[in-house]
Amino acid sequence: MICCINTVDVMTAEVPELDWALLKYITARVTAEVPGICRVCYDLTPKPVGTVEWE
């Protein structure tokens, strides 16, 4: 999973808009270079207090 965030305090975070070409490039690299990976997910969920990490 790819999770890009903008944060100042690491307690809250907003999700930036990334260029579609960049997301496709990242996906191609991850699926080609990491054995066993067949899917890449991009998390668009803004993060409230204390939940910057994905569980």
C-alpha positions, -999 to +999 in steps of 0.1 A: +000+000+000+012+035-008+001+062+017+013+097+010+005+123+036+011+160+043+015+166+081+031+190+105+026+172+137+023+135+126-010+135+146-032+146+117-026+144+080-041+153+047-037+132+015-020+151-014-032+147-050-005+128-069-002+128-106-018+097-123+014+090-142+034+090-110+010+065-094+012+042-125+050+045-124+052+035-087+028+006-092+048-007-122+081-005-102+066-022-070+049-050-089+080-056-111+107-054-084+091-068-052+087-106-054+052-118-045+035-084-049+006-084-074-014-053-062-007-018-051-032+002-032-032+040-027-049+051+006-069+084+001-083+085+036-073+116+056-059+107+090-074+119+123-055+122+155-032+092+163-039+072+131-012+081+107+000+045+105-022+019+086-034-010+106 
